Amino acid sequence: MSGKPMKLILTQEVSGLGTPGDVVEVKAGYGRNYLVPRNLAMPWTRGSEKQIEMIKRARSAREIRGFDDAKEAATRLAGLKVRLHKRAGGGGRLFGSISTADIAEAVRTAGGPELDRRKIEISNPIKTVGSHQVAVRLHPEVSAKLEIEVSGG
């Protein structure tokens, strides 16, 4: 088995590797056993330039349009009060934890911008009631901090 790198086209954002449409070189095992089976990437071929263009076009249509829109969304997020209610036991420990999908839904409910759950970064799993801070990558150059209030019951 050779350890030579393989060329892949990313179809999803992979933290630390790239964004959809990027052509990356990764170790063969990482690509074959992780990225491709999870549909995060597809094998690169000479004829795949058209596919790369389609992926990038679709991404730009979905993405918050440009730097200025991302700045505006960051401002909206900063002034937003996001509250989540989850079942909790004694001592304020939650049954389970708060997911990025829960946060995206709570932001939408609170009147905030539509967020892709994959752009929300939780540094430590949220498993207790109280106030927590999460980061949201709105644009490659714009990141916003979001304060969420978790209540139990």
HUMO-V919725 format. One record per residue. N is the residue number from 0. RES is the residue in one letter. OMEGA is omega in whole degrees, -180 to 180 (NA if undefined). D_LAST is the distance of its C-alpha to the last C-alpha in whole Angstrom. Layout:
[[N | RES | OMEGA | D_LAST] [N | RES | OMEGA | D_LAST]]
//
This chain:
[[0 | M | -178 | 55] [1 | S | 180 | 55] [2 | G | -177 | 52] [3 | K | -177 | 54] [4 | P | 176 | 51] [5 | M | -179 | 50] [6 | K | 179 | 50] [7 | L | 172 | 47] [8 | I | 179 | 45] [9 | L | 177 | 42] [10 | T | 177 | 40] [11 | Q | 176 | 37] [12 | E | 177 | 36] [13 | V | -176 | 36] [14 | S | 179 | 34] [15 | G | -177 | 38] [16 | L | 179 | 40] [17 | G | -178 | 40] [18 | T | -179 | 39] [19 | P | 180 | 40] [20 | G | 179 | 44] [21 | D | 174 | 45] [22 | V | -177 | 47] [23 | V | 174 | 46] [24 | E | -180 | 48] [25 | V | 176 | 46] [26 | K | -174 | 47] [27 | A | -179 | 48] [28 | G | 180 | 45] [29 | Y | 179 | 43] [30 | G | -175 | 44] [31 | R | -174 | 45] [32 | N | -176 | 42] [33 | Y | -173 | 39] [34 | L | -176 | 39] [35 | V | -180 | 41] [36 | P | -179 | 39] [37 | R | -179 | 36] [38 | N | 176 | 38] [39 | L | -179 | 38] [40 | A | 174 | 41] [41 | M | -178 | 45] [42 | P | 179 | 48] [43 | W | 173 | 50] [44 | T | -180 | 54] [45 | R | -178 | 56] [46 | G | -174 | 56] [47 | S | 179 | 52] [48 | E | 179 | 53] [49 | K | 179 | 52] [50 | Q | 178 | 49] [51 | I | -180 | 48] [52 | E | 179 | 49] [53 | M | 180 | 47] [54 | I | -179 | 43] [55 | K | 179 | 44] [56 | R | 179 | 45] [57 | A | 180 | 41] [58 | R | -178 | 39] [59 | S | 178 | 41] [60 | A | -178 | 40] [61 | R | -173 | 36] [62 | E | 173 | 36] [63 | I | -171 | 35] [64 | R | 170 | 39] [65 | G | -177 | 41] [66 | F | -178 | 40] [67 | D | 177 | 40] [68 | D | 179 | 37] [69 | A | 178 | 35] [70 | K | 180 | 36] [71 | E | 179 | 35] [72 | A | 178 | 31] [73 | A | 178 | 31] [74 | T | 178 | 31] [75 | R | -180 | 29] [76 | L | -178 | 26] [77 | A | -178 | 27] [78 | G | -174 | 26] [79 | L | 174 | 23] [80 | K | -179 | 19] [81 | V | -179 | 17] [82 | R | 178 | 13] [83 | L | 177 | 11] [84 | H | -178 | 8] [85 | K | 178 | 7] [86 | R | -178 | 5] [87 | A | 178 | 5] [88 | G | 180 | 8] [89 | G | 178 | 10] [90 | G | 177 | 11] [91 | G | 177 | 9] [92 | R | 180 | 10] [93 | L | 170 | 9] [94 | F | -174 | 10] [95 | G | 179 | 13] [96 | S | -180 | 14] [97 | I | -180 | 14] [98 | S | 178 | 18] [99 | T | 178 | 21] [100 | A | 177 | 20] [101 | D | -178 | 17] [102 | I | 180 | 18] [103 | A | 179 | 21] [104 | E | 180 | 19] [105 | A | 178 | 17] [106 | V | 179 | 21] [107 | R | 179 | 22] [108 | T | -179 | 20] [109 | A | 178 | 20] [110 | G | -180 | 24] [111 | G | 180 | 25] [112 | P | 176 | 28] [113 | E | -178 | 27] [114 | L | 173 | 27] [115 | D | -176 | 28] [116 | R | -180 | 25] [117 | R | 180 | 28] [118 | K | -179 | 28] [119 | I | -178 | 25] [120 | E | 177 | 25] [121 | I | -177 | 23] [122 | S | 177 | 24] [123 | N | 179 | 22] [124 | P | -179 | 19] [125 | I | -176 | 16] [126 | K | 180 | 13] [127 | T | 175 | 12] [128 | V | 180 | 10] [129 | G | -177 | 12] [130 | S | -180 | 15] [131 | H | 179 | 17] [132 | Q | 177 | 21] [133 | V | 179 | 22] [134 | A | 177 | 26] [135 | V | 176 | 27] [136 | R | -177 | 31] [137 | L | -173 | 32] [138 | H | 179 | 36] [139 | P | -178 | 38] [140 | E | -177 | 38] [141 | V | 176 | 35] [142 | S | -179 | 32] [143 | A | 174 | 29] [144 | K | -179 | 26] [145 | L | 179 | 23] [146 | E | 177 | 20] [147 | I | -179 | 17] [148 | E | -179 | 13] [149 | V | 177 | 10] [150 | S | -178 | 7] [151 | G | 179 | 4] [152 | G | NA | 0]]
//
